[in-house]
């Protein structure tokens, strides 16, 4: 699994500092998460496959590009919904699938409860989830998605733990993974440290 960490992107890191702060109110948290999703989509989008086309400008014809394959955005419910709309702003024709996986807080193992996808064969699938903690939910989602034989899979998070990356990398060496921050570790409860708390609870104010 290739891993790209955007730790040197200063604007992105400034916004993640806002997300981390316990003093950031709900409205600012949701707005900042949306802004982070726009930046991440732009950075990851630099690597998608394109095809050359000809286009007529008001003055002449010139060469351009178009996105070569259908993009499918897959938020892992529910925290992944916090990233979804920013990605759809920049890729408005993307289709959307959903994977519902929740963590058993006693065992730290993923529990599946929902899976709904458009056709995935030969598509570019982008799985989005703000936090890659233990890696169990992402591992489950990737295994299910691979059954449909997409052309490529990208997994995108805001924060990731070393343990989560190592766990997913072992099972999915063919997936491209992107994160804004590689944090220090997981605590005994499986939360990323220093982290930003529960991304879903803070985004949906629950």
VOLUMVO-685779 format. One record per atom (N, C-alpha, C): residue number from 0; atom name; x, y, z. Coordinates in steps of 0.05 Angstrom, whole numbers. Layout:
BEGIN
REC  pavex  sedren       x       y       z
REC    NUM      CA       X       Y       Z
...
END
This chain:
BEGIN
REC  pavex  sedren       x       y       z
REC      0       N      17     -24       0
REC      0      CA       0       0       0
REC      0       C      18      25       0
REC      1       N      15      42     -20
REC      1      CA      29      67     -20
REC      1       C      16      86       0
REC      2       N      32     101      14
REC      2      CA      22     119      35
REC      2       C      33     147      29
REC      3       N      16     167      28
REC      3      CA      24     194      24
REC      3       C      13     211      47
REC      4       N      31     226      60
REC      4      CA      23     242      83
REC      4       C      28     271      76
REC      5       N       7     288      78
REC      5      CA       9     316      70
REC      5       C      17     334      94
REC      6       N      37     326     108
REC      6      CA      45     339     133
REC      6       C      57     367     128
REC      7       N      67     372     104
REC      7      CA      80     397      98
REC      7       C      61     418      86
REC      8       N      36     411      83
REC      8      CA      16     430      73
REC      8       C       7     449      95
REC      9       N      17     473      96
REC      9      CA      13     490     119
REC      9       C     -16     499     123
REC     10       N     -30     505     102
REC     10      CA     -58     513     105
REC     10       C     -74     489     116
REC     11       N     -69     466     105
REC     11      CA     -83     442     115
REC     11       C     -77     437     145
REC     12       N     -52     440     153
REC     12      CA     -45     435     180
REC     12       C     -57     456     199
REC     13       N     -59     480     190
REC     13      CA     -72     501     206
REC     13       C    -101     494     211
REC     14       N    -115     484     191
REC     14      CA    -143     477     195
REC     14       C    -146     452     212
REC     15       N    -128     434     211
REC     15      CA    -129     410     228
REC     15       C    -124     418     257
REC     16       N    -108     439     262
REC     16      CA    -104     449     289
REC     16       C    -131     459     300
REC     17       N    -147     472     283
REC     17      CA    -174     480     292
REC     17       C    -191     456     299
REC     18       N    -190     435     282
REC     18      CA    -205     411     288
REC     18       C    -197     398     314
REC     19       N    -171     399     321
REC     19      CA    -161     386     345
REC     19       C    -171     400     370
REC     20       N    -173     426     369
REC     20      CA    -178     441     394
REC     20       C    -205     433     407
REC     21       N    -204     428     433
REC     21      CA    -229     422     448
REC     21       C    -246     447     450
REC     22       N    -235     471     444
REC     22      CA    -250     496     446
REC     22       C    -265     502     420
REC     23       N    -261     487     399
REC     23      CA    -274     492     374
REC     23       C    -303     484     376
REC     24       N    -321     503     371
REC     24      CA    -350     497     373
REC     24       C    -359     481     349
REC     25       N    -383     470     352
REC     25      CA    -394     452     331
REC     25       C    -395     465     304
REC     26       N    -405     490     302
REC     26      CA    -408     503     276
REC     26       C    -381     506     262
REC     27       N    -361     514     278
REC     27      CA    -334     518     266
REC     27       C    -322     491     259
REC     28       N    -327     471     275
REC     28      CA    -316     445     269
REC     28       C    -327     434     243
REC     29       N    -353     436     238
REC     29      CA    -364     426     213
REC     29       C    -354     442     189
REC     30       N    -353     468     192
REC     30      CA    -343     484     170
REC     30       C    -314     478     164
REC     31       N    -297     474     184
REC     31      CA    -269     468     180
REC     31       C    -265     441     168
REC     32       N    -281     421     176
REC     32      CA    -280     394     164
REC     32       C    -286     396     135
REC     33       N    -306     412     127
REC     33      CA    -312     415      99
REC     33       C    -289     427      84
REC     34       N    -276     447      96
REC     34      CA    -253     460      83
REC     34       C    -230     440      80
REC     35       N    -225     424     100
REC     35      CA    -205     403      99
REC     35       C    -210     384      76
REC     36       N    -236     377      73
REC     36      CA    -243     358      52
REC     36       C    -238     369      24
REC     37       N    -242     395      21
REC     37      CA    -236     407      -5
REC     37       C    -206     406     -11
REC     38       N    -190     412       9
REC     38      CA    -161     411       5
REC     38       C    -151     382      -1
REC     39       N    -161     363      15
REC     39      CA    -153     335      10
REC     39       C    -162     326     -18
REC     40       N    -186     333     -26
REC     40      CA    -195     324     -52
REC     40       C    -177     336     -74
REC     41       N    -169     361     -71
REC     41      CA    -152     373     -91
REC     41       C    -125     359     -92
REC     42       N    -113     353     -69
REC     42      CA     -87     340     -68
REC     42       C     -88     311     -79
REC     43       N    -108     296     -72
REC     43      CA    -111     269     -82
REC     43       C    -118     269    -111
REC     44       N    -134     289    -119
REC     44      CA    -142     290    -147
REC     44       C    -120     295    -167
REC     45       N     -97     304    -157
REC     45      CA     -74     308    -175
REC     45       C     -64     282    -187
REC     46       N     -73     259    -176
REC     46      CA     -62     233    -185
REC     46       C     -83     217    -201
REC     47       N    -106     227    -205
REC     47      CA    -126     210    -219
REC     47       C    -120     208    -249
REC     48       N    -131     188    -261
REC     48      CA    -126     183    -290
REC     48       C    -142     203    -307
REC     49       N    -130     214    -327
REC     49      CA    -144     232    -345
REC     49       C    -139     224    -374
REC     50       N    -156     233    -392
REC     50      CA    -154     228    -420
REC     50       C    -152     254    -435
REC     51       N    -136     256    -456
REC     51      CA    -134     281    -471
REC     51       C    -158     285    -488
REC     52       N    -167     311    -490
REC     52      CA    -189     318    -507
REC     52       C    -182     344    -521
REC     53       N    -198     351    -541
REC     53      CA    -196     376    -554
REC     53       C    -219     394    -546
REC     54       N    -214     419    -541
REC     54      CA    -235     437    -532
REC     54       C    -233     464    -547
REC     55       N    -256     475    -554
REC     55      CA    -256     501    -568
REC     55       C    -260     523    -548
REC     56       N    -240     541    -547
REC     56      CA    -242     565    -530
REC     56       C    -255     587    -547
REC     57       N    -261     611    -535
REC     57      CA    -272     633    -551
REC     57       C    -253     642    -573
REC     58       N    -227     634    -572
REC     58      CA    -208     643    -592
REC     58       C    -198     622    -611
REC     59       N    -196     597    -601
REC     59      CA    -184     576    -619
REC     59       C    -190     549    -606
REC     60       N    -179     528    -618
REC     60      CA    -181     502    -606
REC     60       C    -155     496    -591
REC     61       N    -157     481    -570
REC     61      CA    -133     474    -555
REC     61       C    -137     446    -542
REC     62       N    -116     437    -530
REC     62      CA    -117     410    -517
REC     62       C    -125     413    -488
REC     63       N    -139     394    -478
REC     63      CA    -146     393    -450
REC     63       C    -148     364    -440
REC     64       N    -159     360    -416
REC     64      CA    -162     333    -406
REC     64       C    -189     331    -393
REC     65       N    -198     306    -391
REC     65      CA    -222     300    -375
REC     65       C    -216     276    -357
REC     66       N    -231     273    -336
REC     66      CA    -228     250    -318
REC     66       C    -235     225    -334
REC     67       N    -216     206    -334
REC     67      CA    -219     183    -352
REC     67       C    -239     162    -342
REC     68       N    -241     158    -316
REC     68      CA    -259     137    -306
REC     68       C    -279     149    -286
REC     69       N    -301     135    -284
REC     69      CA    -321     143    -264
REC     69       C    -309     141    -236
REC     70       N    -314     163    -220
REC     70      CA    -305     163    -193
REC     70       C    -329     156    -175
REC     71       N    -324     139    -155
REC     71      CA    -344     131    -135
REC     71       C    -333     139    -108
REC     72       N    -347     156     -94
REC     72      CA    -340     164     -67
REC     72       C    -354     146     -47
REC     73       N    -339     136     -28
REC     73      CA    -350     117      -8
REC     73       C    -344     127      20
REC     74       N    -362     142      33
REC     74      CA    -357     149      61
REC     74       C    -363     124      79
REC     75       N    -346     120      99
REC     75      CA    -352     100     119
REC     75       C    -370     114     140
REC     76       N    -394     104     142
REC     76      CA    -413     116     161
REC     76       C    -404     112     190
REC     77       N    -410     134     206
REC     77      CA    -423     159     197
REC     77       C    -403     181     194
REC     78       N    -380     179     207
REC     78      CA    -361     202     207
REC     78       C    -352     209     179
REC     79       N    -351     190     160
REC     79      CA    -342     195     133
REC     79       C    -360     215     119
REC     80       N    -385     218     128
REC     80      CA    -403     238     116
REC     80       C    -392     266     119
REC     81       N    -376     270     140
REC     81      CA    -365     297     144
REC     81       C    -345     306     122
REC     82       N    -335     287     107
REC     82      CA    -317     293      85
REC     82       C    -330     292      58
REC     83       N    -353     279      56
REC     83      CA    -365     273      30
REC     83       C    -372     298      14
REC     84       N    -385     318      26
REC     84      CA    -395     341      10
REC     84       C    -372     357      -3
REC     85       N    -350     360      11
REC     85      CA    -327     374       0
REC     85       C    -316     360     -25
REC     86       N    -316     333     -24
REC     86      CA    -306     318     -48
REC     86       C    -326     321     -71
REC     87       N    -352     322     -64
REC     87      CA    -372     324     -85
REC     87       C    -372     352     -98
REC     88       N    -363     372     -83
REC     88      CA    -361     399     -95
REC     88       C    -342     398    -119
REC     89       N    -319     385    -115
REC     89      CA    -298     384    -136
REC     89       C    -302     362    -156
REC     90       N    -317     341    -149
REC     90      CA    -323     320    -168
REC     90       C    -353     316    -168
REC     91       N    -368     334    -180
REC     91      CA    -397     334    -178
REC     91       C    -411     310    -192
REC     92       N    -397     298    -211
REC     92      CA    -409     275    -225
REC     92       C    -402     248    -212
REC     93       N    -389     249    -189
REC     93      CA    -382     225    -175
REC     93       C    -407     211    -165
REC     94       N    -407     184    -166
REC     94      CA    -428     169    -154
REC     94       C    -420     164    -125
REC     95       N    -439     156    -109
REC     95      CA    -434     153     -80
REC     95       C    -445     126     -70
REC     96       N    -427     112     -57
REC     96      CA    -435      87     -43
REC     96       C    -432      91     -13
REC     97       N    -442      73       3
REC     97      CA    -440      75      32
REC     97       C    -433      49      44
REC     98       N    -415      50      64
REC     98      CA    -409      27      81
REC     98       C    -414      34     110
REC     99       N    -431      18     123
REC     99      CA    -436      23     151
REC     99       C    -421       3     168
REC    100       N    -402      13     183
REC    100      CA    -386      -4     201
REC    100       C    -383      12     227
REC    101       N    -388      -1     249
REC    101      CA    -384      12     275
REC    101       C    -365      -5     292
REC    102       N    -352       8     310
REC    102      CA    -333      -6     328
REC    102       C    -346     -16     353
REC    103       N    -341     -41     359
REC    103      CA    -349     -52     385
REC    103       C    -329     -41     406
REC    104       N    -338     -24     424
REC    104      CA    -320     -10     442
REC    104       C    -307     -29     463
REC    105       N    -317     -53     465
REC    105      CA    -305     -72     484
REC    105       C    -283     -88     470
REC    106       N    -288     -97     446
REC    106      CA    -268    -114     432
REC    106       C    -251     -98     412
REC    107       N    -260     -73     406
REC    107      CA    -247     -56     385
REC    107       C    -249     -67     357
REC    108       N    -266     -87     353
REC    108      CA    -270    -100     327
REC    108       C    -293     -86     312
REC    109       N    -292     -86     285
REC    109      CA    -313     -73     270
REC    109       C    -338     -91     269
REC    110       N    -361     -77     269
REC    110      CA    -387     -91     265
REC    110       C    -401     -79     241
REC    111       N    -406     -96     221
REC    111      CA    -419     -87     196
REC    111       C    -449     -84     199
REC    112       N    -461     -63     188
REC    112      CA    -490     -60     189
REC    112       C    -502     -50     163
REC    113       N    -486     -40     143
REC    113      CA    -498     -30     119
REC    113       C    -478     -30      96
REC    114       N    -487     -36      72
REC    114      CA    -470     -35      48
REC    114       C    -487     -31      24
REC    115       N    -483      -8      10
REC    115      CA    -498      -2     -14
REC    115       C    -480      13     -34
REC    116       N    -477       1     -58
REC    116      CA    -458      12     -77
REC    116       C    -471      14    -105
REC    117       N    -462      34    -121
REC    117      CA    -467      34    -150
REC    117       C    -448      13    -162
REC    118       N    -451       7    -188
REC    118      CA    -431     -11    -201
REC    118       C    -403       0    -197
REC    119       N    -385     -18    -190
REC    119      CA    -357     -10    -184
REC    119       C    -336     -19    -204
REC    120       N    -344     -38    -221
REC    120      CA    -324     -49    -239
REC    120       C    -311     -28    -257
REC    121       N    -284     -27    -257
REC    121      CA    -268      -8    -273
REC    121       C    -271      21    -264
REC    122       N    -281      26    -240
REC    122      CA    -283      53    -230
REC    122       C    -259      60    -212
REC    123       N    -257      86    -207
REC    123      CA    -238      95    -186
REC    123       C    -254     100    -161
REC    124       N    -248      84    -140
REC    124      CA    -263      86    -115
REC    124       C    -246     101     -95
REC    125       N    -258     121     -82
REC    125      CA    -245     136     -61
REC    125       C    -261     131     -35
REC    126       N    -248     117     -17
REC    126      CA    -260     112       9
REC    126       C    -252     134      28
REC    127       N    -271     148      41
REC    127      CA    -265     171      58
REC    127       C    -275     166      87
REC    128       N    -257     171     105
REC    128      CA    -263     168     134
REC    128       C    -243     186     149
REC    129       N    -253     204     166
REC    129      CA    -234     223     179
REC    129       C    -212     210     195
REC    130       N    -218     187     208
REC    130      CA    -199     175     226
REC    130       C    -192     147     218
REC    131       N    -166     141     214
REC    131      CA    -157     114     212
REC    131       C    -144     107     238
REC    132       N    -159      93     255
REC    132      CA    -149      87     282
REC    132       C    -138      59     283
REC    133       N    -154      39     290
REC    133      CA    -145      11     290
REC    133       C    -142       0     262
REC    134       N    -157      11     243
REC    134      CA    -156       1     215
REC    134       C    -177     -20     210
REC    135       N    -192     -29     230
REC    135      CA    -211     -50     226
REC    135       C    -234     -43     207
REC    136       N    -245     -19     210
REC    136      CA    -267     -11     193
REC    136       C    -259      -8     164
REC    137       N    -236       5     160
REC    137      CA    -226       8     132
REC    137       C    -219     -19     120
REC    138       N    -206     -36     135
REC    138      CA    -200     -63     125
REC    138       C    -225     -77     115
REC    139       N    -246     -76     131
REC    139      CA    -271     -89     124
REC    139       C    -283     -77      99
REC    140       N    -283     -50      97
REC    140      CA    -294     -36      74
REC    140       C    -279     -43      49
REC    141       N    -253     -43      50
REC    141      CA    -236     -48      27
REC    141       C    -240     -77      17
REC    142       N    -242     -96      35
REC    142      CA    -247    -124      27
REC    142       C    -273    -127      12
REC    143       N    -294    -114      22
REC    143      CA    -320    -115       8
REC    143       C    -319    -102     -19
REC    144       N    -307     -79     -21
REC    144      CA    -305     -64     -46
REC    144       C    -290     -79     -67
REC    145       N    -268     -92     -59
REC    145      CA    -252    -107     -78
REC    145       C    -267    -129     -92
REC    146       N    -287    -139     -80
REC    146      CA    -303    -161     -93
REC    146       C    -315    -151    -119
REC    147       N    -320    -125    -122
REC    147      CA    -333    -114    -146
REC    147       C    -312    -106    -167
REC    148       N    -287    -110    -162
REC    148      CA    -265    -106    -182
REC    148       C    -264     -77    -193
REC    149       N    -261     -57    -176
REC    149      CA    -256     -30    -186
REC    149       C    -229     -28    -199
REC    150       N    -224      -8    -215
REC    150      CA    -198      -4    -228
REC    150       C    -177       3    -207
REC    151       N    -183      20    -189
REC    151      CA    -164      28    -168
REC    151       C    -180      37    -143
REC    152       N    -167      35    -120
REC    152      CA    -179      44     -95
REC    152       C    -160      63     -81
REC    153       N    -171      85     -72
REC    153      CA    -157     104     -56
REC    153       C    -172     107     -29
REC    154       N    -157     107      -7
REC    154      CA    -168     111      19
REC    154       C    -157     137      31
REC    155       N    -174     154      41
REC    155      CA    -167     181      49
REC    155       C    -176     187      77
REC    156       N    -158     196      94
REC    156      CA    -166     203     121
REC    156       C    -154     230     128
REC    157       N    -163     242     150
REC    157      CA    -152     267     161
REC    157       C    -129     260     180
REC    158       N    -135     242     198
REC    158      CA    -114     233     217
REC    158       C    -111     203     215
REC    159       N     -87     193     219
REC    159      CA     -82     164     219
REC    159       C     -63     157     241
REC    160       N     -65     132     251
REC    160      CA     -46     122     271
REC    160       C     -26     104     257
REC    161       N      -2     101     267
REC    161      CA      17      82     256
REC    161       C       6      54     257
REC    162       N      -8      46     278
REC    162      CA     -19      20     280
REC    162       C     -40      14     259
REC    163       N     -57      34     253
REC    163      CA     -78      31     233
REC    163       C     -66      27     205
REC    164       N     -46      44     199
REC    164      CA     -33      42     172
REC    164       C     -20      14     169
REC    165       N      -6       5     190
REC    165      CA       8     -20     188
REC    165       C     -12     -43     184
REC    166       N     -35     -42     198
REC    166      CA     -55     -63     197
REC    166       C     -67     -64     169
REC    167       N     -74     -41     157
REC    167      CA     -87     -41     131
REC    167       C     -67     -47     109
REC    168       N     -42     -38     113
REC    168      CA     -22     -42      93
REC    168       C     -16     -72      89
REC    169       N     -18     -87     110
REC    169      CA     -12    -116     108
REC    169       C     -32    -130      91
REC    170       N     -58    -123      93
REC    170      CA     -79    -136      78
REC    170       C     -85    -124      51
REC    171       N     -77     -99      47
REC    171      CA     -85     -85      22
REC    171       C     -61     -69      10
REC    172       N     -40     -84       2
REC    172      CA     -17     -70     -10
REC    172       C     -22     -56     -36
REC    173       N     -45     -62     -48
REC    173      CA     -52     -49     -74
REC    173       C     -68     -24     -71
REC    174       N     -75     -16     -47
REC    174      CA     -91       8     -43
REC    174       C     -73      33     -39
REC    175       N     -81      55     -50
REC    175      CA     -66      81     -46
REC    175       C     -79      95     -22
REC    176       N     -62     101      -2
REC    176      CA     -73     114      22
REC    176       C     -62     142      26
REC    177       N     -79     160      34
REC    177      CA     -71     188      38
REC    177       C     -82     198      65
REC    178       N     -65     214      79
REC    178      CA     -74     226     103
REC    178       C     -61     253     107
REC    179       N     -74     270     122
REC    179      CA     -62     296     127
REC    179       C     -42     295     150
REC    180       N     -46     276     169
REC    180      CA     -29     275     193
REC    180       C     -25     246     201
REC    181       N      -1     239     207
REC    181      CA       5     213     220
REC    181       C       9     219     249
REC    182       N     -10     212     266
REC    182      CA      -8     218     294
REC    182       C      10     198     309
REC    183       N      12     201     335
REC    183      CA      32     186     351
REC    183       C      25     157     356
REC    184       N       1     151     365
REC    184      CA      -6     124     373
REC    184       C     -36     121     378
REC    185       N     -44      97     385
REC    185      CA     -71      92     396
REC    185       C     -69      89     426
REC    186       N     -90      98     440
REC    186      CA     -91      93     469
REC    186       C    -104      66     474
REC    187       N    -109      59     499
REC    187      CA    -120      33     506
REC    187       C    -148      29     496
REC    188       N    -162      51     491
REC    188      CA    -190      50     481
REC    188       C    -191      50     450
REC    189       N    -168      51     437
REC    189      CA    -167      51     408
REC    189       C    -172      78     396
REC    190       N    -168      99     411
REC    190      CA    -170     126     400
REC    190       C    -143     137     392
REC    191       N    -142     153     371
REC    191      CA    -117     165     362
REC    191       C    -108     187     381
REC    192       N     -83     186     388
REC    192      CA     -70     206     405
REC    192       C     -48     221     390
REC    193       N     -48     248     390
REC    193      CA     -66     266     405
REC    193       C     -94     268     394
REC    194       N     -98     263     368
REC    194      CA    -124     261     356
REC    194       C    -141     286     357
REC    195       N    -167     283     354
REC    195      CA    -186     305     356
REC    195       C    -212     297     369
REC    196       N    -211     274     383
REC    196      CA    -236     264     395
REC    196       C    -251     247     375
REC    197       N    -277     243     380
REC    197      CA    -295     228     362
REC    197       C    -304     246     340
REC    198       N    -294     242     316
REC    198      CA    -300     260     293
REC    198       C    -330     260     287
REC    199       N    -343     237     288
REC    199      CA    -372     236     283
REC    199       C    -388     252     303
REC    200       N    -382     248     328
REC    200      CA    -396     262     349
REC    200       C    -392     292     347
REC    201       N    -368     301     341
REC    201      CA    -363     329     340
REC    201       C    -375     341     314
REC    202       N    -376     326     292
REC    202      CA    -387     337     267
REC    202       C    -418     339     269
REC    203       N    -430     318     281
REC    203      CA    -459     318     282
REC    203       C    -470     328     309
REC    204       N    -452     337     327
REC    204      CA    -460     348     353
REC    204       C    -477     329     369
REC    205       N    -467     305     372
REC    205      CA    -482     285     387
REC    205       C    -466     276     412
END
